[in-house]
Amino acid sequence: DAYGAGLELGERDWCWGASGVDTLEDLDAYGAGLELGERDWCWGASGVDTLEDLRSLTPTPVSAADMKSPPAPASAPATAVNPDIDSERRASTFDVEKLVNFWDGGAERTRQRRAVEHVINSDPVFSQENQYFWTPTERYEAAVKRSVHLCQKIKELGWTDDGPEVQFAFRILGSELAFGIHNMVFIPTIMKLGTDAQIAKWVPLAKDYHIIGTYAQTELGHGTNLRALETTATFDASSQDFVLNMPKVSSIKWWPADLGRSASHAVVLAQLYTQGVCHGMHAFIVQIRSLLDHSALPGISVGDIGPKLAFEQVDNGYLRMQNVHVPKENMLSRYSRVASDGSYIKQGSDRINYISMVFTRVGILSGEILPALTKACVIAVRYSAVRRQSELKPGEKEAKILDYQTQQLKLLPQVATTFAFHLMGSSLEALCKKVNLQIKTEGDFSSLSELHALSAGMKALISATSTAGVETCRRACGGHGYSTLSGLPWLYCRVVASCTYEGENTVMLLQTARFLMKCLALLDSGQPLPQSVSYLSEPVSHYCSAKEKTDFFKPFLYTEAYKHRAQRLIKDSGDKLQSLLLSGFEQYAAWNVTSVQLANTALAHCQYIVVKNFVEIMEGLKLDAGVQQVIKRLCDLHALTGILSNAGDFLYDGYITGKQLDLVTSSHLDLLALIRTDAVSIVDAFDYSDQQLNSAIGNYDGNAYQRLFEWAQKCPLNAKMNLAYEKYLKPRLQAAASKL
């Protein structure tokens, strides 16, 4: 009470990072389950361990300038803040905390996330300090230790599987944990494809890490083409089990994470044979290692595939099985089963075995791919606000590189893209939940093909764009961006893998294109279209109506431009295919010679969906005017960047003229200048702690040079004897000493 004398607590919520704290009773509830002493920094008071201590504090004067300071994230440092980055925050035009809440999906989710972050950041087991100097083995062991520790922590704190805390914990720690496939694919696959009895048997064991699972699908010779997988599972009616075999070298399972050193079990995808008939790909739970000594079981060869570009902490492995007998009840049988006499009984869509892959693909968009771009934007924008180089105005001190238009052009569209993809990811997750509910409660598989096509195309678009964006951010940081200590090379090496895993991007685009061509046929025959492609039947203008550059700040205008482009490309691709077929081409040949155009068509479709989704969500918001304005500008910037990047498509049929494209360019540059003012505050709203960023140049306090020097001194090489000197250089240098 004394501490807050003369001030409304509501005016100072940011002091302790708690939204909705207006009374001491609120504060008491907010601190439930936590020692206040652990969170003194939240309100900047030392020696506060109880509410009585808080009440007894002497009033602390707060200046008007301090009262206007934007809220600091959970990582706000105790060290002095670089004046260059502090001035950026003071110039902010909006309430950062409200943008944080928007990003999180509400103030309550922000509170929950920060509470989880506090638990993680205050636990030394989860520390990433000095990990850039670790060996691959040290990284792997640390990841396993963190995972086991998190499992224990979840139980201790009473977090539930379906609660937000567990979701936040896994997203915060991300790939710094082991058992990603175990948690994200192995368990969900059993949950979705297993019977109630199978779920009851296997899932509790897996959640407690009494067994460690992987998902063995990809083979040496086959990845995305699942129908061509060569692993077989043949039902033996005499022994009432399945016999699994990998008959060729090309059929060896290759790449599954958690397989190399950790897994005791695997969900193995194999072609099911009963009574001499192949029934396609099915999933089987197979024990591959002993639970007593972790040795490979008879008929099984398993190990690590060796060095990779990144993901040193992940034990990607190989698996070969020869005449391995698997109990009949280990075939995941919610939607299909094999009777004792070998009869095959199907209970659902042929595509149900793909559902785990589709849901996993959607999950990695928001959980793994987008965070790489988001973190890269935070690092690069903050660094650009403190790095000074050359005189912008003669006679003045060197300018912040963020003041240069060229730097804004590199970074600010990336920031806008993170918002577009974040909202798209949320919409896809909502669609997944809807489709999953339809399948489980109604047995309705009608939306699965649409979800597959949409997730495939979005995976290709988001992974490729995010990879390019992270690299742009890295280059924008100059030489320091090449240092692993910046965190940017680490982010790039992780995100670039996403262009391949869970479906190679070109193949993904062509799968989306195949869906689009089927929908075009539905349109031609007068049948209803799936919701995501319903725009194919909508009227669209044939030219852009923009007359002034400000017209391109109208969402309807640029959304129509994207729709026109997608419609035209889809119909042009369909016309080309039809023309080739009529001229005598076989279907496969016509598809192949049209494949480049089809991939571009799928990309245009996905880009339209992203822009349309961004606009619809943005226009439905009812937020603080300042926050609303920032989101609107980011939406405009994302859309106009896409038009300029694909100008040929928009100019092709005259929909946009050359003069109008000049207006787009002018509007685009105007947006850069407007968003630049709030750039640091916008990336602050991603609310990453310094521990999560793990970047010497991207910390909240902006002290990039000091931290780079401090971290470099921790390099183990600086503390070791230079053996190369002793072996090779010492004789030569000592011989030269007398001559100098």
C-alpha positions in Angstrom: 0.0 0.0 0.0 2.8 2.4 0.9 4.7 1.5 -2.2 1.8 2.4 -4.4 0.9 5.6 -2.5 -0.4 8.3 -4.7 -0.6 6.0 -7.7 -3.3 3.7 -9.1 -1.9 0.2 -9.3 -3.6 -0.2 -12.7 -1.2 2.5 -14.0 1.8 0.4 -13.0 0.8 -3.1 -14.0 3.9 -3.3 -16.2 6.0 -3.0 -13.0 5.5 -6.6 -12.2 4.5 -7.8 -15.6 1.0 -8.9 -14.5 -2.0 -7.8 -16.5 -5.3 -7.4 -14.6 -3.6 -6.6 -11.3 -5.4 -3.7 -9.8 -5.5 -4.6 -6.1 -3.4 -6.4 -3.5 -5.9 -9.2 -3.6 -5.3 -9.6 -7.3 -1.6 -9.6 -6.7 -2.0 -12.2 -3.9 -3.9 -14.5 -6.4 -1.3 -13.8 -9.1 1.5 -15.0 -6.8 -0.3 -18.2 -5.7 2.1 -21.1 -5.7 5.1 -18.9 -6.2 7.5 -17.5 -3.6 7.3 -13.7 -4.0 11.0 -13.7 -3.3 11.6 -15.5 -6.6 9.9 -12.7 -8.5 11.2 -9.6 -6.8 12.3 -8.2 -10.1 8.7 -8.2 -11.3 8.1 -5.0 -9.3 11.7 -4.0 -8.7 11.7 -4.4 -5.0 14.4 -6.4 -3.2 13.7 -8.1 0.1 10.1 -8.7 -0.7 9.1 -12.2 0.3 5.6 -11.7 1.7 2.7 -9.4 1.2 3.6 -7.9 4.5 7.0 -7.0 3.2 5.4 -5.4 0.2 3.1 -3.4 2.3 5.9 -2.1 4.5 8.0 -0.7 1.7 8.8 3.0 1.6 7.1 4.8 -1.2 9.4 5.0 -4.3 9.1 8.2 -6.4 8.2 7.4 -10.0 8.9 10.1 -12.6 6.4 10.9 -15.4 9.0 9.7 -17.9 9.2 6.3 -16.1 5.4 6.1 -16.1 5.4 6.3 -19.9 8.0 3.6 -20.5 6.7 0.6 -22.3 6.4 -2.6 -20.5 9.4 -4.8 -20.4 9.1 -8.6 -21.1 9.9 -11.2 -18.6 13.5 -11.0 -19.6 14.0 -7.4 -18.7 17.6 -7.1 -17.6 19.0 -5.7 -14.4 21.9 -4.2 -16.3 21.9 -0.8 -17.8 20.0 -0.6 -21.1 21.8 0.7 -24.2 20.5 4.3 -24.7 20.0 3.6 -28.4 17.5 0.9 -27.9 15.9 2.7 -24.9 15.1 5.6 -27.1 13.4 3.3 -29.6 11.1 2.0 -26.9 10.3 5.5 -25.6 9.3 6.5 -29.1 6.7 3.7 -29.5 3.3 4.8 -30.6 1.3 1.9 -29.0 0.9 -0.2 -25.9 3.3 -3.1 -26.3 1.6 -5.2 -23.6 -1.6 -5.1 -25.6 0.2 -6.4 -28.7 1.8 -9.1 -26.6 -1.8 -10.1 -25.5 -2.9 -10.2 -29.1 0.0 -12.4 -30.2 -0.7 -14.8 -27.3 -4.4 -14.9 -27.9 -5.4 -13.0 -24.8 -4.1 -11.5 -21.6 -4.8 -14.6 -19.6 -2.7 -16.7 -22.0 0.1 -14.1 -21.7 -0.1 -14.5 -17.9 0.0 -18.3 -18.2 2.9 -18.3 -20.6 5.0 -16.0 -18.5 4.3 -18.1 -15.4 5.6 -21.1 -17.3 8.6 -19.1 -18.6 9.5 -18.1 -15.1 9.5 -21.8 -14.0 11.7 -22.7 -16.9 14.1 -19.7 -16.8 14.7 -20.1 -13.1 15.6 -23.8 -13.4 19.3 -24.3 -14.1 18.6 -27.7 -15.8 16.9 -25.8 -18.6 19.7 -23.2 -19.0 21.2 -22.9 -22.5 24.3 -20.9 -21.3 27.4 -21.7 -23.2 25.7 -24.4 -25.3 27.2 -23.0 -28.5 30.5 -24.5 -27.3 29.1 -27.9 -26.5 29.9 -31.1 -28.5 27.1 -33.0 -30.2 27.2 -35.7 -27.5 26.9 -33.0 -24.8 24.0 -31.5 -26.6 22.2 -34.8 -26.9 22.8 -35.7 -23.2 21.6 -32.2 -22.1 18.5 -32.6 -24.3 17.6 -35.9 -22.7 18.3 -34.6 -19.2 16.0 -31.6 -19.9 13.2 -33.8 -21.2 13.2 -36.2 -18.2 13.4 -33.2 -15.9 10.5 -31.5 -17.6 8.4 -34.7 -17.3 9.1 -34.6 -13.5 8.4 -30.9 -13.3 5.0 -31.3 -15.0 4.0 -33.8 -12.4 5.3 -31.8 -9.5 3.4 -28.7 -10.6 0.2 -30.5 -11.5 0.1 -29.4 -15.1 -2.4 -31.4 -17.2 -1.8 -32.8 -20.6 -4.5 -30.7 -22.1 -3.7 -27.5 -20.2 -1.9 -24.5 -21.6 1.1 -24.9 -19.3 2.4 -28.1 -21.0 1.8 -26.6 -24.4 3.8 -23.5 -23.5 6.6 -25.5 -21.9 7.2 -27.5 -25.0 7.0 -24.4 -27.2 9.4 -22.5 -25.0 12.0 -25.2 -24.9 11.4 -26.3 -28.4 14.2 -28.3 -30.1 16.3 -27.9 -27.0 14.4 -31.0 -25.7 14.9 -34.6 -26.8 12.0 -36.9 -27.7 10.3 -34.4 -30.1 9.0 -37.2 -32.3 8.1 -39.2 -29.3 5.8 -36.4 -28.0 4.7 -34.8 -31.3 4.2 -37.9 -33.4 4.5 -41.3 -31.6 2.0 -40.5 -28.9 -0.5 -38.5 -31.1 -0.4 -41.3 -33.7 -1.5 -43.9 -31.1 -4.1 -41.5 -29.8 -5.6 -41.0 -33.3 -5.2 -44.4 -34.9 -5.3 -46.7 -31.8 -8.3 -48.3 -30.2 -9.3 -47.3 -26.7 -7.5 -50.4 -25.4 -4.3 -49.6 -27.3 -4.4 -46.1 -26.0 -4.9 -47.2 -22.4 -2.0 -49.6 -22.7 0.7 -47.5 -24.5 0.0 -43.8 -23.9 0.5 -43.7 -20.1 3.8 -45.6 -20.5 4.9 -43.2 -23.2 3.9 -40.1 -21.3 6.0 -41.2 -18.3 8.9 -42.1 -20.5 8.7 -45.7 -19.4 9.0 -46.3 -23.1 10.5 -44.0 -25.7 8.9 -44.1 -29.1 9.7 -42.9 -32.6 7.8 -42.8 -35.9 9.5 -44.9 -38.6 8.1 -43.9 -41.9 10.8 -42.5 -44.2 13.0 -45.1 -45.9 16.4 -44.8 -47.6 14.7 -45.1 -51.0 11.4 -43.4 -50.3 10.3 -40.3 -48.4 7.2 -38.4 -49.5 5.9 -41.1 -51.8 4.3 -43.1 -49.1 2.5 -45.5 -51.4 5.9 -46.8 -52.6 7.2 -47.7 -49.1 8.8 -51.1 -49.2 8.6 -52.3 -45.6 6.1 -55.1 -45.4 3.9 -56.5 -42.6 2.5 -59.9 -43.5 -0.2 -61.5 -41.3 0.6 -65.1 -40.2 -2.7 -66.8 -39.3 -0.9 -69.8 -37.8 0.9 -67.7 -35.2 -1.6 -64.8 -35.0 1.0 -62.2 -35.5 2.5 -59.9 -38.2 6.0 -60.6 -39.7 7.8 -57.4 -40.6 10.5 -57.2 -43.2 12.6 -54.7 -45.0 13.6 -56.7 -48.1 16.0 -54.2 -49.7 18.6 -51.7 -48.6 16.3 -49.0 -49.9 13.6 -50.2 -47.5 15.7 -49.5 -44.4 14.0 -46.8 -42.2 16.2 -43.7 -42.3 16.0 -40.4 -40.5 13.4 -41.0 -37.7 14.4 -38.8 -34.8 14.8 -40.4 -31.3 15.6 -43.6 -33.1 19.4 -43.5 -33.1 20.1 -43.8 -29.4 16.9 -43.3 -27.4 13.9 -45.2 -28.7 12.7 -48.5 -27.2 9.7 -48.7 -29.5 8.6 -47.4 -32.9 5.4 -46.9 -34.8 6.5 -48.5 -38.0 4.6 -47.8 -41.3 4.5 -50.8 -43.5 2.5 -52.3 -46.4 0.0 -54.7 -44.9 -0.4 -58.1 -46.6 -3.2 -60.5 -45.6 -4.3 -63.6 -47.6 -1.8 -62.6 -50.3 -3.4 -59.1 -50.8 -1.8 -55.8 -50.1 -4.0 -53.4 -48.2 -1.6 -50.4 -48.3 0.2 -48.6 -45.6 -0.7 -49.3 -41.9 0.9 -48.5 -38.6 2.4 -51.1 -36.1 3.9 -50.6 -32.6 7.2 -52.5 -32.6 9.6 -52.9 -29.7 13.1 -52.5 -31.1 15.3 -52.4 -28.0 15.4 -54.2 -24.7 13.9 -52.4 -21.7 16.6 -54.0 -19.5 19.9 -53.1 -21.3 18.7 -51.1 -24.3 20.3 -53.6 -26.7 18.6 -54.3 -30.1 16.2 -57.1 -30.2 16.6 -60.2 -32.5 16.1 -59.4 -36.1 16.6 -55.7 -35.6 19.6 -53.5 -36.6 19.3 -49.9 -35.2 21.7 -47.0 -34.8 22.5 -43.3 -35.5 22.9 -42.1 -39.1 25.8 -39.8 -38.2 26.6 -36.0 -38.6 24.0 -33.6 -40.0 23.9 -29.9 -40.8 22.3 -29.1 -37.5 20.1 -30.7 -34.8 23.1 -32.2 -33.1 20.9 -32.9 -30.0 18.5 -35.1 -32.1 19.5 -38.8 -32.6 18.2 -39.4 -36.1 18.6 -43.1 -36.8 18.2 -46.1 -39.0 16.2 -49.3 -38.5 16.3 -52.6 -40.4 14.0 -55.5 -39.5 14.3 -59.0 -40.8 11.5 -61.5 -39.9 10.4 -59.5 -36.8 7.2 -61.0 -35.3 4.8 -58.4 -33.9 1.7 -59.3 -31.9 -1.6 -59.0 -33.7 -2.9 -56.5 -31.2 0.0 -54.1 -32.0 -1.5 -53.0 -35.3 -3.2 -49.7 -34.7 -6.8 -50.6 -35.3 -9.2 -47.8 -34.8 -10.1 -47.6 -38.5 -9.0 -51.0 -39.8 -8.3 -54.4 -38.4 -7.4 -58.0 -39.3 -9.5 -60.9 -38.2 -8.1 -64.1 -36.9 -8.6 -65.8 -40.2 -6.7 -63.0 -42.0 -9.8 -61.1 -43.3 -9.2 -57.4 -43.6 -11.9 -55.1 -42.1 -11.9 -51.4 -43.0 -13.7 -48.9 -40.8 -13.1 -45.5 -42.4 -11.3 -43.6 -45.2 -8.3 -45.0 -47.0 -6.5 -41.8 -46.1 -6.9 -42.2 -42.3 -3.3 -43.5 -42.0 -2.1 -40.1 -43.3 -3.9 -38.1 -40.6 -1.0 -38.1 -38.1 1.3 -36.8 -40.7 -1.1 -34.0 -41.6 -1.6 -33.0 -38.0 2.1 -33.1 -37.3 2.7 -30.9 -40.3 0.3 -28.3 -39.0 1.9 -28.5 -35.5 5.4 -27.8 -36.7 4.4 -24.6 -38.5 3.7 -22.8 -35.3 5.8 -24.9 -33.0 9.1 -25.1 -34.9 9.3 -23.2 -38.2 7.7 -19.8 -37.4 9.6 -19.3 -34.1 12.9 -19.4 -36.0 11.8 -16.5 -38.2 10.3 -14.7 -35.2 13.4 -15.0 -33.1 15.6 -13.9 -36.1 13.5 -10.8 -36.5 13.9 -9.9 -32.8 17.7 -10.4 -32.9 18.2 -8.5 -36.2 15.9 -5.5 -35.4 17.3 -5.0 -31.9 20.9 -5.2 -33.3 20.0 -2.8 -36.1 18.8 -0.3 -33.5 22.2 -0.3 -31.7 24.6 -0.8 -34.5 25.8 2.5 -35.9 27.6 2.8 -39.2 28.6 5.7 -41.5 27.2 9.2 -41.5 23.7 9.4 -42.8 23.8 13.2 -42.5 27.2 14.8 -43.1 28.8 16.1 -39.9 26.5 14.1 -37.5 27.5 10.9 -35.7 27.1 7.6 -37.3 23.5 6.5 -37.9 21.7 3.5 -36.6 21.6 1.0 -39.5 17.9 0.7 -38.9 17.6 4.3 -40.1 18.8 3.2 -43.6 15.9 2.4 -46.0 17.8 -0.5 -47.4 18.0 -2.1 -43.9 14.3 -1.5 -43.4 13.5 -3.2 -46.7 15.4 -6.3 -45.5 13.9 -6.6 -42.1 10.5 -5.0 -41.8 8.8 -7.3 -44.4 10.1 -10.2 -42.4 8.4 -8.9 -39.3 5.1 -8.5 -41.2 5.4 -12.0 -42.5 5.7 -13.4 -39.0 2.3 -11.9 -38.2 0.7 -13.2 -41.4 2.1 -16.8 -40.8 1.2 -16.7 -37.1 -2.4 -16.0 -37.8 -2.4 -18.6 -40.6 -1.0 -21.1 -38.2 -3.7 -20.4 -35.7 -6.4 -20.8 -38.4 -4.9 -24.1 -39.5 -4.9 -25.4 -36.0 -8.5 -24.5 -35.6 -9.3 -26.4 -38.8 -7.4 -29.4 -37.6 -9.5 -29.5 -34.4 -12.7 -29.2 -36.5 -11.7 -32.0 -38.8 -10.5 -34.2 -36.0 -13.8 -33.7 -34.2 -15.8 -34.6 -37.4 -13.8 -37.8 -37.8 -14.1 -38.9 -34.2 -17.7 -38.0 -33.5 -19.4 -38.4 -36.8 -17.0 -40.6 -38.8 -16.9 -37.8 -41.4 -13.7 -37.8 -43.4 -15.0 -35.4 -46.1 -12.7 -32.5 -45.0 -9.5 -34.5 -44.7 -8.4 -34.1 -48.3 -8.9 -30.3 -48.1 -6.9 -30.2 -44.9 -4.2 -32.3 -46.4 -3.9 -30.0 -49.4 -4.0 -26.8 -47.4 -1.4 -28.0 -44.9 0.9 -29.3 -47.6 0.9 -26.0 -49.5 1.2 -23.9 -46.3 4.1 -26.1 -45.1 5.9 -25.4 -48.4 5.2 -21.7 -48.4 5.9 -21.1 -44.7 9.1 -23.2 -44.5 10.6 -21.8 -47.6 9.7 -18.2 -46.8 10.9 -18.5 -43.2 14.2 -20.1 -44.2 14.8 -17.2 -46.6 13.7 -14.7 -44.0 16.1 -16.0 -41.3 19.0 -15.8 -43.8 18.0 -12.3 -44.7 18.1 -11.4 -41.0 21.5 -13.0 -40.6 23.0 -11.1 -43.6 21.4 -7.9 -42.3 23.6 -8.2 -39.2 26.8 -8.2 -41.2 29.8 -10.1 -39.8 28.3 -10.5 -36.3 25.4 -12.3 -37.9 27.9 -15.0 -39.1 29.0 -15.7 -35.5 27.2 -18.6 -34.0 27.0 -16.5 -30.8 24.5 -14.3 -32.5 22.1 -17.2 -32.6 21.2 -16.6 -36.2 23.3 -19.4 -37.8 21.8 -21.8 -35.3 18.3 -20.7 -36.2 19.0 -21.0 -40.0 20.5 -24.5 -39.8 17.4 -25.6 -37.9 14.7 -24.0 -40.1 16.3 -25.0 -43.4 15.6 -28.6 -42.5 11.9 -27.9 -42.5 12.0 -27.5 -46.3 12.6 -31.2 -46.4 11.2 -32.9 -43.4 7.4 -33.7 -43.2 7.3 -33.5 -46.9 9.7 -32.1 -49.5 8.4 -28.7 -50.5 8.1 -29.2 -54.2 6.2 -32.4 -53.7 4.0 -30.6 -51.2 3.1 -27.9 -53.7 2.3 -30.5 -56.3 0.0 -32.3 -53.9 -1.8 -29.0 -53.3 -1.9 -28.5 -57.1 -3.5 -31.9 -57.6 -6.2 -30.9 -55.2 -6.8 -27.6 -57.0 -7.1 -29.4 -60.4 -9.7 -31.8 -58.9 -11.6 -28.8 -57.5 -11.5 -27.1 -61.0 -13.1 -30.2 -62.4 -15.8 -30.0 -59.7 -16.4 -26.4 -60.7 -16.7 -27.3 -64.4 -19.3 -30.0 -63.5 -21.3 -27.6 -61.3 -20.6 -29.4 -58.0 -20.0 -27.6 -54.7 -16.4 -26.6 -53.8 -14.5 -27.0 -50.5 -14.5 -23.8 -48.5 -10.8 -23.0 -49.1 -11.3 -22.9 -52.9 -14.8 -21.5 -53.0 -13.3 -18.3 -54.5 -12.9 -20.1 -57.8 -16.7 -19.7 -58.4 -16.7 -16.0 -57.3 -16.7 -13.1 -59.7 -13.5 -11.1 -59.9 -12.6 -7.9 -61.6 -10.3 -7.9 -64.6 -8.3 -4.9 -63.7 -7.1 -3.0 -60.6 -9.0 0.1 -59.8 -6.2 1.9 -57.9 -5.6 5.5 -58.9 -3.5 6.8 -56.0 -0.9 5.2 -53.9 -3.1 5.3 -50.8 -5.5 3.0 -52.6 -3.1 0.2 -52.0 -3.7 0.6 -48.3 -7.2 -0.7 -48.9 -7.3 -4.4 -47.9 -10.2 -5.2 -50.4 -8.1 -3.9 -53.3 -5.0 -5.9 -52.7 -7.0 -9.0 -51.6 -8.8 -8.9 -54.9 -5.5 -8.7 -56.7 -4.3 -11.8 -55.0 -7.6 -13.6 -55.8 -7.5 -12.6 -59.4 -3.9 -13.9 -59.7 -4.8 -17.3 -58.0 -7.9 -17.7 -60.1 -6.1 -17.0 -63.3 -3.2 -19.3 -62.6 -5.4 -22.2 -61.5 -7.6 -22.0 -64.6 -4.5 -21.5 -66.9 -2.9 -24.6 -65.4 -6.2 -26.6 -65.9 -6.5 -25.4 -69.5 -2.9 -26.4 -70.3 -3.4 -29.9 -68.8 -6.6 -30.3 -70.7 -5.0 -29.1 -74.0 -2.1 -31.6 -73.6 -4.4 -34.5 -72.9 -6.5 -33.6 -75.9 -3.4 -33.5 -78.1 -2.5 -37.1 -77.1 -0.4 -36.8 -74.0 -0.8 -39.4 -71.4 -1.9 -38.1 -68.0 1.5 -38.6 -66.3 3.3 -36.9 -69.1 0.9 -33.9 -69.3 1.3 -33.5 -65.5 5.1 -33.6 -65.7 5.4 -31.0 -68.4 3.0 -28.7 -66.5 4.6 -29.3 -63.1 6.5 -26.0 -62.9 3.4 -24.1 -63.6 1.4 -26.2 -61.2 3.8 -25.6 -58.4 3.7 -21.9 -58.9 -0.1 -22.1 -59.1 -0.3 -23.8 -55.7 2.0 -21.2 -54.3 -0.2 -18.4 -55.6 -3.3 -20.1 -54.0 -1.6 -20.4 -50.6 -0.4 -16.8 -50.7 -3.9 -15.6 -51.4 -5.2 -17.7 -48.5 -2.6 -16.1 -46.2 -3.4 -12.6 -47.2 -7.2 -13.2 -47.1 -6.9 -14.8 -43.6 -4.7 -11.8 -42.4 -7.3 -9.3 -43.6 -10.3 -11.1 -42.2 -8.8 -11.4 -38.8 -7.4 -7.9 -38.8 -10.8 -6.4 -39.8 -12.6 -8.3 -37.1 -10.4 -7.0 -34.3 -11.5 -4.6 -31.7 -8.3 -3.5 -30.1 -6.6 -0.3 -28.8 -6.3 2.1 -31.7 -2.5 2.2 -31.6 -2.3 -1.6 -31.7 -4.9 -1.8 -34.4 -2.9 0.6 -36.5 0.3 -1.4 -36.2 -1.4 -4.6 -37.2 -3.1 -2.9 -40.2 0.3 -1.5 -41.4 1.9 -4.9 -41.0 -1.0 -6.5 -43.0 -0.5 -3.9 -45.8 3.2 -4.4 -45.8 3.0 -8.1 -46.1 0.5 -7.9 -49.0 2.4 -5.2 -50.9 5.7 -7.1 -50.5 4.1 -10.1 -52.1 2.8 -8.1 -55.0 6.3 -6.6 -55.7 8.0 -10.0 -55.3 5.6 -11.5 -57.8 5.1 -8.5 -60.0 5.2 -10.5 -63.2 2.1 -12.5 -62.2 0.1 -9.3 -61.5 1.3 -7.5 -64.7 0.9 -10.6 -66.9 -2.6 -10.0 -68.1 -2.8 -6.3 -67.4 -4.6 -6.6 -64.1 -2.0 -4.2 -62.6 -0.4 -1.7 -64.9 3.2 -0.5 -64.8 2.1 2.9 -63.4 0.1 1.1 -60.7 3.1 -1.0 -59.8 5.0 2.3 -59.3 2.2 3.3 -56.8 2.7 -0.1 -55.0 6.4 0.6 -54.7 5.8 4.1 -53.3 3.2 2.9 -50.8 5.5 0.1 -49.8 8.4 2.5 -49.0 6.0 4.8 -47.1 5.0 1.8 -44.9 8.7 1.0 -44.1 9.1 4.5 -42.8 5.9 4.3 -40.7 6.7 0.9 -39.2 10.3 1.7 -38.6 9.3 4.0 -35.7 7.7 1.1 -33.8 10.1 -1.7 -35.1 11.8 -2.4 -31.8 8.5 -2.3 -29.8 6.9 -4.7 -32.3 9.5 -7.3 -31.9 9.5 -6.8 -28.2 5.9 -7.9 -28.3 7.0 -11.4 -29.3 8.1 -11.4 -25.7 11.0 -13.7 -25.9 13.2 -13.9 -22.8 16.9 -13.5 -23.3 17.3 -17.2 -22.3 15.0 -18.2 -25.2 16.8 -16.0 -27.8 20.2 -17.1 -26.6 21.8 -14.4 -28.7 24.8 -12.2 -27.8 23.5 -9.4 -30.1 19.7 -9.7 -29.6 19.4 -9.2 -25.8 16.7 -6.9 -24.5 19.3 -4.5 -23.1 20.9 -3.9 -26.4 24.5 -4.3 -25.1 25.6 -6.4 -28.1 29.3 -5.6 -28.1 29.8 -6.2 -24.4 28.0 -9.5 -24.5 29.8 -10.7 -27.7 33.2 -10.1 -25.9 32.0 -11.7 -22.7 30.7 -14.8 -24.5 33.8 -15.2 -26.7 36.0 -15.3 -23.6 34.1 -18.4 -22.4 35.2 -20.4 -25.5 36.9 -23.5 -24.2 39.7 -23.0 -26.7 40.8 -20.0 -24.8 41.5 -22.1 -21.7 43.3 -25.0 -23.5 46.9 -25.3 -24.5 47.4 -24.7 -28.2 48.8 -28.1 -29.3 49.3 -26.8 -32.8 51.6 -24.1 -31.4 53.6 -26.7 -29.4 53.8 -29.1 -32.3 54.3 -26.9 -35.3 54.7 -23.1 -34.5 56.9 -23.0 -31.4 60.2 -24.0 -33.1 59.7 -21.5 -35.9 58.6 -18.6 -33.7 61.4 -19.2 -31.2 63.9 -19.4 -34.0 62.7 -16.0 -35.2 63.0 -14.4 -31.8 66.7 -13.9 -32.0 66.3 -12.2 -35.4 63.8 -9.7 -34.1 
